[in-house]
């Protein structure tokens, strides 16, 4: 189900991934710190100024906003990085010359932004929008078409370096499955970073499901809510997602 939003300028219904309001044609951009899709007036070098809402300062579009276009998130005008927190976590951008490649990249971007929205709601991002305890880049992408990579899952957290996402293999996954694979991969990395150690059969490596279960039950992981007192006061839990407590809040 596509979540409905209202254009803050004219109150028309808009989708979460739209870049312009279909009625008043205002620029639309997501403000992750507030969980708000906002209408803006583009004033060029003076930045994007919010329309019809208070508490949102001057913003700039993510560096990927106008490319294809893929991302409709925004950053503060004074930010040192031109990319939003979801795009900044990438090691590289794949070739996007073919429509199928652009479609896969767009799907991965939607799942990644959904993941970062949930991570922020759970207090797992720092003041700069980085995942606490994980070095950037968090993700890297490859296209395994033509047998470049051996057979394996589309999302691989059990490799050195960034979590590897094989875009050629996500076509067989639904959007929810793709999001869940990213969630599990980040949870696994966070569990390992926090020193969770579970026995595994020889040669089997770490079992992601067991690590996730251990971490989420003992460390307040992605499947748990952060106490209200520990949340960033700028956050508005439930604004971007209307799910209930626990994992459903991220999957709604």
Backbone torsions as a table, in degrees:
resi	resn	phi	psi	omega
1	UNK	NA	129.5	-180.0
2	UNK	-80.9	127.9	-179.2
3	UNK	-72.4	137.4	-178.7
4	UNK	-92.7	140.9	174.2
5	UNK	-128.9	166.0	174.7
6	UNK	-117.0	136.7	173.5
7	UNK	-61.8	127.2	-177.5
8	UNK	-72.6	-13.4	179.6
9	UNK	-87.1	-47.6	-174.1
10	UNK	-120.8	-3.6	178.5
11	UNK	70.4	16.0	175.0
12	UNK	-73.9	152.3	178.1
13	UNK	-73.0	132.0	179.4
14	UNK	-135.3	156.6	178.4
15	UNK	-87.9	158.4	-175.3
16	UNK	-66.3	-20.0	-178.0
17	UNK	-104.3	4.2	-176.9
18	UNK	-73.3	150.2	-179.5
19	UNK	-104.2	-20.2	177.5
20	UNK	-140.2	146.1	174.4
21	UNK	-71.2	129.6	-179.0
22	UNK	-70.8	-13.1	-177.9
23	UNK	-99.3	-58.6	-177.0
24	UNK	-97.4	-7.6	175.7
25	UNK	66.3	18.6	174.6
26	UNK	-68.5	150.6	172.2
27	UNK	-64.3	141.6	176.4
28	UNK	-116.2	137.7	177.6
29	UNK	-149.9	141.4	-179.2
30	UNK	-86.7	134.9	177.4
31	UNK	-106.5	97.1	-172.0
32	UNK	-63.7	-31.2	-179.7
33	UNK	-62.8	-26.3	-178.8
34	UNK	-111.4	-6.4	-176.5
35	UNK	63.8	37.1	-170.7
36	UNK	-127.1	130.6	169.6
37	UNK	-89.2	118.6	-169.3
38	UNK	-120.8	148.6	171.8
39	UNK	-89.5	143.6	-177.1
40	UNK	-133.9	153.4	167.6
41	UNK	-100.6	121.5	-179.3
42	UNK	-81.2	111.6	179.8
43	UNK	-107.2	29.4	176.1
44	UNK	63.0	-126.1	-177.4
45	UNK	-64.7	-18.3	177.9
46	UNK	-81.7	-1.1	176.0
47	UNK	89.5	-176.6	178.8
48	UNK	-97.4	126.3	-178.1
49	UNK	-107.1	130.8	-175.3
50	UNK	-65.3	148.3	179.2
51	UNK	-119.1	128.1	171.7
52	UNK	74.7	15.8	-179.7
53	UNK	-151.2	144.2	177.5
54	UNK	-101.8	161.6	176.4
55	UNK	87.4	1.5	177.3
56	UNK	-111.8	118.1	179.9
57	UNK	-78.0	-173.2	176.8
58	UNK	-66.5	134.3	-176.5
59	UNK	-123.3	168.6	171.4
60	UNK	-130.5	148.7	177.3
61	UNK	-69.5	148.3	172.8
62	UNK	-53.8	148.7	179.9
63	UNK	-58.9	-18.9	177.3
64	UNK	-98.0	4.8	-174.3
65	UNK	-58.7	-46.9	-173.0
66	UNK	-92.6	1.7	-176.1
67	UNK	-93.1	99.7	171.5
68	UNK	93.9	-13.6	-33.9
69	UNK	-79.3	148.1	-172.4
70	UNK	-111.9	-47.9	-173.1
71	UNK	-115.3	134.7	177.2
72	UNK	-114.4	25.7	176.3
73	UNK	-86.5	163.6	-179.3
74	UNK	-127.8	165.1	176.8
75	UNK	-128.8	157.4	175.5
76	UNK	-59.7	146.1	-177.6
77	UNK	-59.6	-28.5	-178.0
78	UNK	-92.3	4.6	-177.7
79	UNK	-62.0	146.3	-179.9
80	UNK	-81.4	-16.9	-179.3
81	UNK	-116.6	134.2	-177.7
82	UNK	-81.1	-7.3	-178.9
83	UNK	-101.6	145.8	177.7
84	UNK	-71.0	169.9	-176.2
85	UNK	-61.0	-32.5	-179.3
86	UNK	-74.2	-37.8	-180.0
87	UNK	-81.4	-29.7	-177.3
88	UNK	-67.2	-22.2	-175.8
89	UNK	-79.5	1.3	-177.3
90	UNK	-91.4	141.2	176.4
91	UNK	-75.1	-33.1	-177.8
92	UNK	-165.7	165.7	176.2
93	UNK	-106.8	132.4	-179.3
94	UNK	-73.4	171.3	173.6
95	UNK	-64.7	134.3	-174.7
96	UNK	-124.2	32.6	-177.3
97	UNK	-76.6	-25.3	-177.2
98	UNK	-101.3	143.3	179.2
99	UNK	-55.3	-39.1	-179.5
100	UNK	-64.2	-37.5	178.8
101	UNK	-66.3	-40.5	179.8
102	UNK	-66.7	-38.7	179.3
103	UNK	-64.1	-43.3	179.0
104	UNK	-64.7	-42.3	-179.7
105	UNK	-64.1	-39.0	178.5
106	UNK	-65.7	-41.6	178.1
107	UNK	-63.0	-44.1	178.6
108	UNK	-62.5	-39.7	178.7
109	UNK	-63.0	-42.6	178.6
110	UNK	-61.8	-43.9	179.3
111	UNK	-65.5	-37.9	-179.7
112	UNK	-67.8	-41.4	178.3
113	UNK	-66.7	-37.1	176.4
114	UNK	-63.0	-40.5	177.3
115	UNK	-61.5	-46.6	-177.4
116	UNK	-68.5	-32.4	175.1
117	UNK	-61.9	-44.6	178.2
118	UNK	-66.3	-41.5	178.5
119	UNK	-60.7	-38.9	178.6
120	UNK	-67.6	-43.0	179.1
121	UNK	-60.0	-31.7	-177.5
122	UNK	-90.0	3.9	177.9
123	UNK	74.7	21.9	-177.3
124	UNK	-95.8	6.4	174.4
125	UNK	-109.5	145.9	176.8
126	UNK	-85.2	-173.3	-175.5
127	UNK	-64.4	-22.5	178.3
128	UNK	-93.2	4.5	179.5
129	UNK	79.6	19.9	177.8
130	UNK	-98.5	147.7	-179.9
131	UNK	-69.9	123.5	-178.0
132	UNK	-61.5	125.4	175.4
133	UNK	91.6	-5.7	179.9
134	UNK	-117.4	131.4	176.9
135	UNK	-74.9	150.5	172.8
136	UNK	-94.1	150.3	0.8
137	UNK	-76.9	148.0	179.3
138	UNK	-85.6	-37.5	-176.0
139	UNK	-119.7	150.0	168.0
140	UNK	-134.6	155.1	-176.9
141	UNK	-125.9	147.9	173.4
142	UNK	-138.0	162.7	172.7
143	UNK	-119.7	106.7	-173.6
144	UNK	-82.5	11.7	179.6
145	UNK	-59.2	141.3	178.7
146	UNK	85.6	12.3	176.0
147	UNK	76.0	26.2	179.7
148	UNK	-66.9	-37.0	-179.6
149	UNK	-114.0	150.7	175.2
150	UNK	-68.1	163.6	178.5
151	UNK	-60.5	145.7	-179.9
152	UNK	171.4	179.8	-179.8
153	UNK	-67.4	159.6	-179.5
154	UNK	-69.5	-33.4	-179.6
155	UNK	-116.3	121.8	-172.7
156	UNK	-124.0	110.1	178.6
157	UNK	-96.7	-10.5	-176.8
158	UNK	-93.6	37.4	177.9
159	UNK	-124.5	153.5	177.2
160	UNK	-65.1	149.8	177.5
161	UNK	81.8	-155.9	-177.5
162	UNK	-63.0	156.3	172.8
163	UNK	-60.9	129.6	-174.4
164	UNK	-95.5	129.6	177.9
165	UNK	-118.4	116.2	179.1
166	UNK	-90.0	100.7	-175.0
167	UNK	-63.5	-25.9	-178.9
168	UNK	-68.9	-12.9	-176.1
169	UNK	-109.3	1.3	-178.0
170	UNK	-85.2	-9.5	179.1
171	UNK	-60.4	-29.7	-177.7
172	UNK	-83.2	-1.8	-177.4
173	UNK	-106.1	141.2	170.9
174	UNK	-74.9	166.8	-179.1
175	UNK	-60.8	-40.6	179.5
176	UNK	-65.5	-40.1	179.0
177	UNK	-65.7	-39.1	178.5
178	UNK	-64.1	-46.1	177.6
179	UNK	-59.7	-44.7	-178.5
180	UNK	-63.5	-37.3	178.1
181	UNK	-64.0	-40.1	177.1
182	UNK	-67.0	-41.9	179.3
183	UNK	-59.3	-46.6	-179.2
184	UNK	-65.1	-39.4	-178.7
185	UNK	-65.0	-44.4	178.6
186	UNK	-66.8	-40.1	177.5
187	UNK	-61.4	-40.1	177.8
188	UNK	-62.0	-46.0	-179.8
189	UNK	-63.8	-40.4	178.2
190	UNK	-65.5	-39.0	178.2
191	UNK	-62.2	-46.2	-179.8
192	UNK	-66.3	-38.0	179.7
193	UNK	-65.3	-28.6	-179.4
194	UNK	-92.5	7.7	172.3
195	UNK	84.7	16.2	175.2
196	UNK	-67.5	125.8	-177.5
197	UNK	-131.5	118.1	179.4
198	UNK	-121.7	144.2	177.7
199	UNK	-66.7	147.5	178.0
200	UNK	-140.9	151.1	177.4
201	UNK	-56.4	150.0	-179.0
202	UNK	-55.2	129.2	177.4
203	UNK	81.9	-4.9	-175.9
204	UNK	-89.0	-19.0	-177.4
205	UNK	72.6	-163.4	-179.4
206	UNK	-79.0	140.4	176.7
207	UNK	-91.0	109.5	-176.2
208	UNK	-57.8	-40.8	-177.6
209	UNK	-64.3	-41.6	-179.6
210	UNK	-69.0	-41.3	178.5
211	UNK	-62.5	-43.6	179.7
212	UNK	-62.5	-44.9	-179.3
213	UNK	-61.7	-43.5	179.5
214	UNK	-63.3	-46.3	-176.6
215	UNK	-68.1	-45.2	-176.8
216	UNK	-67.2	-30.3	-178.9
217	UNK	-81.4	-28.9	-173.4
218	UNK	-109.3	-19.0	-171.9
219	UNK	-121.5	8.3	-179.5
220	UNK	65.6	53.0	-174.7
221	UNK	-78.0	-158.3	-173.2
222	UNK	-63.0	-24.4	-179.8
223	UNK	-87.8	7.7	-178.5
224	UNK	-123.9	156.0	177.9
225	UNK	-88.2	145.3	175.5
226	UNK	-88.2	138.0	178.5
227	UNK	-54.5	145.9	-175.3
228	UNK	-55.6	-37.7	-176.3
229	UNK	-67.0	-20.1	-177.8
230	UNK	-94.8	-2.4	-176.7
231	UNK	-79.6	153.7	172.1
232	UNK	-64.1	125.1	-176.6
233	UNK	-61.7	-17.1	179.4
234	UNK	-78.1	-15.5	-176.3
235	UNK	-76.6	151.4	174.8
236	UNK	-125.9	82.4	-175.8
237	UNK	-53.7	134.5	177.2
238	UNK	90.5	-8.6	-179.6
239	UNK	-69.9	-45.9	-177.0
240	UNK	-83.9	-30.9	-179.9
241	UNK	-129.4	139.4	-176.6
242	UNK	-104.7	19.9	180.0
243	UNK	-74.3	167.7	-179.6
244	UNK	-83.7	-168.0	-178.5
245	UNK	-63.0	159.3	175.3
246	UNK	76.8	-157.7	-173.8
247	UNK	-59.9	-31.1	-178.4
248	UNK	-59.3	-27.5	179.2
249	UNK	-62.6	-31.7	178.9
250	UNK	-87.2	-23.7	-174.7
251	UNK	-95.5	-7.8	-175.8
252	UNK	-65.6	NA	NA
